[in-house]
Amino acid sequence: MLALAGALALPAPALAVDHVSLYVSPSALAAGTGWRLSASVPAREFQRGGELLGLTLRRRFLSGRAEEMHALRAALSGVTTVTFNGRRGRWNVRNYVGPVLSVNMQIVATGVALPLRDYRGCTGAFVEVPVALNGMFVLRTQTAFFGTIRRARLRGVVIFNQGGPAGCPSTAPLGCAPFTSLNAWNAAATQSLHASPNGGGVLGISFRQTAGSTPIANPDWYHVMTVSQFAPLSGQLPTLAVRIPPSLPITGSGIFTAGETLESPPGSCSMTTVRGTFAGTFRTRFAGWGVRSLTAEVDQAAYVESR
């Protein structure tokens, strides 16, 4: 009887879970109207040896027609910041990404786990459970607008495999949804432009900025401005024009000139890729990070059509 009582007093064994991913729900920022903070840490099993840590500051404005995003991304080499046993765990970033981010928060399940048919193309005993995070979260933006963002409490969900095999195909199935896009980028891949008539039309420009360096990771900020609900492309190949209506947060124009054309091998999907040159200048103003200009006059450009 004493042995039985002692056994009952011991803590329950930890559940054998794997493929643990953390998603922190958006929370409002004091910096300005509409700004929200969110985070994502997909399981390292979906990466190549480490986690992909993501923090995002985002706002939508102009009645949803425009979006501004500042995304901190860091591929962590050989480390795990999120642990979870099915009921509780911890998110501990330590000094993996340098002074830009410090996190040490306890994770506690706040509801029942709901089964998922699949997750990120993987099948298994995947479930999603709501969680509360308590502890220290400090994001140092080094900008006057956002300043240092601190949180003692956050909420989100954890997705994990409850045990047993998880089948993840090595390649994702190819989709055949028709789309058209024009992409251009500079040689260092620190600036890029994307324009597409799909979904009512969209154009976005992106700027990559280093956020430091550690032995574990080289975190970067990605500053992205996107505008939608207009036709960004006009003309016909071999020359396409990119133009933006007035009164939008991105200004500028550019010209794509076609070069080499590549056709995909015969199959269920048909894709045409036209490589070429793009010349133009685009400008926007980011909250916190100021005015940025994208000036393209390079060979790194491609027009893609999928049918």
Backbone torsions as a table, in degrees:
resi	resn	phi	psi	omega
1	MET	NA	-42.8	178.6
2	LEU	-63.1	-40.7	179.0
3	ALA	-63.6	-40.1	179.8
4	LEU	-65.7	-42.4	179.0
5	ALA	-62.4	-39.2	179.1
6	GLY	-65.9	-38.9	179.3
7	ALA	-65.1	-40.6	179.4
8	LEU	-66.2	-25.6	-179.2
9	ALA	-79.6	-15.8	-179.1
10	LEU	-71.8	150.9	177.4
11	PRO	-63.6	149.4	179.3
12	ALA	-66.5	144.4	179.5
13	PRO	-64.1	148.5	179.5
14	ALA	-67.8	144.8	177.8
15	LEU	-73.2	144.9	179.6
16	ALA	-86.1	90.0	-178.5
17	VAL	-113.6	158.9	176.0
18	ASP	-148.8	-177.2	-178.1
19	HIS	51.5	49.8	-175.8
20	VAL	-83.6	121.0	177.6
21	SER	-122.4	140.0	179.0
22	LEU	-115.3	133.2	175.5
23	TYR	-129.3	117.2	-178.6
24	VAL	-91.6	125.3	-176.8
25	SER	-66.0	149.0	178.2
26	PRO	-59.2	138.1	175.5
27	SER	-132.2	147.6	-174.4
28	ALA	-69.0	147.6	175.9
29	LEU	-108.8	150.7	178.6
30	ALA	-80.8	-7.3	-173.3
31	ALA	-64.9	-34.0	-178.3
32	GLY	178.8	167.8	-176.3
33	THR	-61.7	130.3	173.0
34	GLY	89.2	-11.3	-177.9
35	TRP	-75.8	136.0	179.9
36	ARG	-137.9	147.8	178.7
37	LEU	-107.3	134.9	173.9
38	SER	-142.2	168.8	-178.8
39	ALA	-149.4	153.6	176.2
40	SER	-145.3	138.4	176.6
41	VAL	-136.9	84.4	177.5
42	PRO	-63.0	151.6	-179.1
43	ALA	-58.0	144.9	-179.1
44	ARG	-64.1	-21.0	176.8
45	GLU	-62.2	-23.9	179.3
46	PHE	-87.4	-8.3	178.2
47	GLN	-105.8	-161.6	179.6
48	ARG	-117.4	72.9	174.1
49	GLY	97.4	-6.1	-179.6
50	GLY	-159.2	172.8	-179.6
51	GLU	-82.3	158.4	169.4
52	LEU	-111.3	102.9	-175.8
53	LEU	-85.7	128.9	-178.5
54	GLY	-133.2	127.3	172.1
55	LEU	-121.6	135.1	-174.7
56	THR	-133.4	130.9	169.5
57	LEU	-107.5	125.3	-170.7
58	ARG	-144.3	146.2	170.2
59	ARG	-145.8	146.6	171.6
60	ARG	-112.4	140.9	-177.9
61	PHE	-149.5	-176.4	-172.8
62	LEU	53.1	48.5	179.2
63	SER	56.8	37.0	178.1
64	GLY	85.0	1.5	-177.8
65	ARG	-80.4	-20.2	-178.5
66	ALA	-129.3	150.5	177.4
67	GLU	-140.2	135.1	174.2
68	GLU	-117.8	134.7	-176.0
69	MET	-140.2	137.6	171.5
70	HIS	-123.1	109.7	-171.7
71	ALA	-114.8	120.8	173.2
72	LEU	-91.6	123.6	-178.2
73	ARG	-129.4	138.6	179.3
74	ALA	-147.3	122.7	173.0
75	ALA	-88.3	114.8	-175.0
76	LEU	-91.9	122.7	-174.0
77	SER	-86.0	111.9	171.5
78	GLY	70.2	18.8	-179.5
79	VAL	-128.1	163.2	177.7
80	THR	-128.8	126.0	179.1
81	THR	-99.6	-20.1	-177.2
82	VAL	-111.8	124.6	172.3
83	THR	-122.5	145.8	-177.8
84	PHE	-162.3	136.3	-178.1
85	ASN	-109.9	13.7	-178.1
86	GLY	106.1	-22.0	-179.8
87	ARG	-127.0	-38.1	-178.9
88	ARG	-152.6	163.5	-180.0
89	GLY	-174.6	-154.1	-176.8
90	ARG	-151.9	146.2	170.6
91	TRP	-113.8	110.4	-173.7
92	ASN	-133.6	102.5	-178.5
93	VAL	-84.1	-21.7	-179.4
94	ARG	54.2	-134.3	179.9
95	ASN	-109.4	28.4	-174.1
96	TYR	-62.3	-34.3	-177.7
97	VAL	-112.8	18.7	178.4
98	GLY	79.2	-161.8	-173.3
99	PRO	-74.1	-10.0	-177.0
100	VAL	-63.6	-30.2	-176.4
101	LEU	-143.7	131.4	174.0
102	SER	-130.5	125.1	-179.5
103	VAL	-139.3	132.1	170.5
104	ASN	-151.0	92.4	-173.2
105	MET	-129.9	138.7	173.6
106	GLN	-79.3	140.0	178.5
107	ILE	-111.6	126.6	-179.6
108	VAL	-131.8	129.5	176.7
109	ALA	-64.8	137.3	-179.2
110	THR	-117.7	3.5	-179.3
111	GLY	-158.1	-173.3	-178.3
112	VAL	-82.3	153.4	177.7
113	ALA	-83.7	129.7	-179.7
114	LEU	-105.1	132.7	-177.6
115	PRO	-70.4	147.4	176.0
116	LEU	-116.5	139.3	179.2
117	ARG	-64.4	-42.5	175.0
118	ASP	-157.3	169.7	-179.0
119	TYR	-147.4	122.4	-179.3
120	ARG	51.8	38.1	179.3
121	GLY	80.3	2.8	-179.5
122	CYS	-102.6	144.2	175.1
123	THR	-110.9	148.4	-178.6
124	GLY	164.7	-160.3	179.2
125	ALA	-92.3	57.3	-176.9
126	PHE	-79.4	138.6	177.1
127	VAL	-136.3	162.2	176.8
128	GLU	-125.5	129.9	-178.2
129	VAL	-129.9	133.9	175.4
130	PRO	-70.7	144.6	-176.8
131	VAL	-138.1	157.9	170.4
132	ALA	-113.2	140.6	177.5
133	LEU	-117.0	130.9	-178.9
134	ASN	-134.2	136.3	179.3
135	GLY	145.8	-131.5	-175.0
136	MET	-117.7	126.9	171.6
137	PHE	-134.5	121.1	-179.0
138	VAL	-135.1	117.4	175.9
139	LEU	-114.7	115.9	-176.7
140	ARG	-100.4	102.1	-176.9
141	THR	-80.6	-19.3	-176.2
142	GLN	58.1	34.2	173.6
143	THR	-125.1	151.8	178.2
144	ALA	-71.1	-30.2	-175.5
145	PHE	-71.7	-52.2	-177.7
146	PHE	-89.9	-30.2	-178.9
147	GLY	62.2	-145.0	176.1
148	THR	-102.6	122.0	-176.9
149	ILE	-95.1	122.7	-178.0
150	ARG	-121.1	141.7	175.3
151	ARG	-140.0	139.5	172.6
152	ALA	-105.1	-18.6	-179.3
153	ARG	-140.6	136.3	175.0
154	LEU	-140.1	164.2	175.8
155	ARG	-130.8	158.0	-179.9
156	GLY	-178.6	-156.3	177.0
157	VAL	-135.7	152.2	170.2
158	VAL	-117.0	132.1	175.1
159	ILE	-112.3	132.5	-178.2
160	PHE	-153.3	164.4	174.4
161	ASN	-95.0	125.9	-173.5
162	GLN	-72.3	-10.5	-179.8
163	GLY	140.6	158.8	-178.4
164	GLY	87.8	179.1	-175.0
165	PRO	-69.1	145.5	173.4
166	ALA	-120.9	118.7	-177.7
167	GLY	-91.2	115.7	180.0
168	CYS	-122.6	111.7	179.4
169	PRO	-62.6	146.0	-178.2
170	SER	-69.1	-26.1	178.0
171	THR	-132.5	141.9	179.1
172	ALA	-77.1	146.0	178.0
173	PRO	-63.8	142.4	-179.0
174	LEU	-76.4	132.8	174.0
175	GLY	-91.1	156.7	-177.6
176	CYS	-121.6	21.4	178.2
177	ALA	-67.0	130.2	-179.8
178	PRO	-62.1	138.4	174.7
179	PHE	-156.2	159.3	177.4
180	THR	-136.7	135.4	179.1
181	SER	-152.0	151.0	173.0
182	LEU	-121.7	128.0	-179.6
183	ASN	-128.5	139.3	176.7
184	ALA	-141.5	146.3	-177.6
185	TRP	-152.6	158.7	179.0
186	ASN	-86.3	169.3	-173.3
187	ALA	-61.0	-33.7	-179.2
188	ALA	-85.7	-1.5	-179.8
189	ALA	58.6	31.6	176.5
190	THR	-98.9	-11.2	176.9
191	GLN	-136.1	141.6	179.5
192	SER	-151.8	157.5	177.7
193	LEU	-130.7	140.5	176.3
194	HIS	-133.8	128.8	178.1
195	ALA	-135.9	136.9	-178.5
196	SER	-152.2	141.0	174.3
197	PRO	-82.2	-7.4	-176.6
198	ASN	-66.6	152.0	176.9
199	GLY	62.2	30.6	-178.2
200	GLY	90.5	-2.8	177.4
201	GLY	98.1	134.0	-179.4
202	VAL	-152.5	146.6	173.9
203	LEU	-141.2	134.9	178.8
204	GLY	-138.9	147.5	173.6
205	ILE	-124.9	143.7	-173.4
206	SER	-133.4	142.9	178.7
207	PHE	-130.4	126.9	178.5
208	ARG	-100.1	134.3	-177.9
209	GLN	-135.4	128.1	-179.0
210	THR	-65.1	143.2	179.0
211	ALA	-114.0	14.3	179.0
212	GLY	126.8	-170.2	-179.6
213	SER	-157.3	139.5	175.6
214	THR	-138.2	169.9	175.5
215	PRO	-63.2	-17.7	-176.8
216	ILE	-95.7	-33.6	-171.8
217	ALA	-156.3	161.3	171.8
218	ASN	-122.8	82.3	-175.0
219	PRO	-67.1	147.3	178.4
220	ASP	-131.9	147.6	166.1
221	TRP	-92.8	136.9	171.7
222	TYR	-116.1	115.1	179.3
223	HIS	-100.5	119.1	-171.8
224	VAL	-129.9	130.2	171.6
225	MET	-119.4	131.3	-177.2
226	THR	-130.4	137.3	174.7
227	VAL	-127.2	149.4	-173.8
228	SER	-140.0	-177.8	177.7
229	GLN	66.4	42.6	170.8
230	PHE	-158.2	162.7	-179.5
231	ALA	-90.6	106.0	-174.8
232	PRO	-79.9	-17.6	-175.7
233	LEU	-112.9	139.1	175.5
234	SER	-141.5	156.3	-179.2
235	GLY	97.3	-172.7	179.3
236	GLN	-136.7	150.6	177.2
237	LEU	-59.2	140.9	21.6
238	PRO	-90.0	7.6	-178.8
239	THR	-132.0	127.5	176.2
240	LEU	-124.1	140.9	177.6
241	ALA	-106.3	141.6	174.4
242	VAL	-112.9	118.4	-178.7
243	ARG	-136.0	150.5	-176.3
244	ILE	-122.4	132.7	176.9
245	PRO	-62.2	157.2	177.2
246	PRO	-68.2	167.5	176.1
247	SER	68.8	22.5	173.6
248	LEU	-112.8	158.4	-175.0
249	PRO	-72.3	-4.9	172.4
250	ILE	-115.7	133.7	175.2
251	THR	-122.0	156.7	176.1
252	GLY	130.9	-179.3	179.9
253	SER	-159.0	165.6	179.6
254	GLY	-162.7	165.7	-178.8
255	ILE	-128.3	129.1	173.5
256	PHE	-100.8	131.4	177.7
257	THR	-118.7	121.7	-173.6
258	ALA	-71.3	150.1	174.6
259	GLY	-130.3	-113.3	-177.3
260	GLU	-73.6	139.0	177.4
261	THR	-111.9	132.0	179.7
262	LEU	-122.9	132.7	176.6
263	GLU	-106.4	140.6	177.7
264	SER	-69.8	155.0	176.7
265	PRO	-59.5	153.0	178.3
266	PRO	-56.6	140.8	-179.6
267	GLY	175.5	-161.6	-177.6
268	SER	-72.6	-22.7	179.7
269	CYS	-117.0	145.2	177.0
270	SER	-118.0	123.6	-178.1
271	MET	-131.3	133.1	176.4
272	THR	-116.6	126.4	177.7
273	THR	-117.7	123.7	179.6
274	VAL	-112.9	110.3	176.1
275	ARG	-83.4	150.1	-178.8
276	GLY	-172.5	-158.1	179.9
277	THR	-118.1	155.1	178.2
278	PHE	-135.9	130.9	178.0
279	ALA	-127.8	127.9	179.7
280	GLY	172.7	173.3	179.5
281	THR	-137.7	133.7	178.3
282	PHE	-132.6	149.6	-172.5
283	ARG	-141.6	142.4	175.0
284	THR	-150.7	165.6	177.4
285	ARG	-120.1	122.5	179.9
286	PHE	-98.4	141.7	172.2
287	ALA	-64.4	128.4	177.9
288	GLY	87.1	-41.8	-175.0
289	TRP	-106.8	1.3	170.6
290	GLY	74.4	-162.8	-175.0
291	VAL	-77.8	134.1	174.9
292	ARG	-128.4	140.3	178.8
293	SER	-121.9	136.3	175.1
294	LEU	-109.0	115.1	177.4
295	THR	-116.4	115.0	-174.8
296	ALA	-114.6	129.3	172.0
297	GLU	-154.6	64.4	-167.9
298	VAL	-137.7	172.1	178.3
299	ASP	-88.6	-9.1	-176.4
300	GLN	-82.3	81.6	178.7
301	ALA	-150.6	148.1	-179.0
302	ALA	-153.3	138.0	175.0
303	TYR	-109.9	126.7	-173.5
304	VAL	-125.1	134.9	173.4
305	GLU	-127.4	129.5	175.7
306	SER	-117.9	134.1	-176.6
307	ARG	-130.6	NA	NA
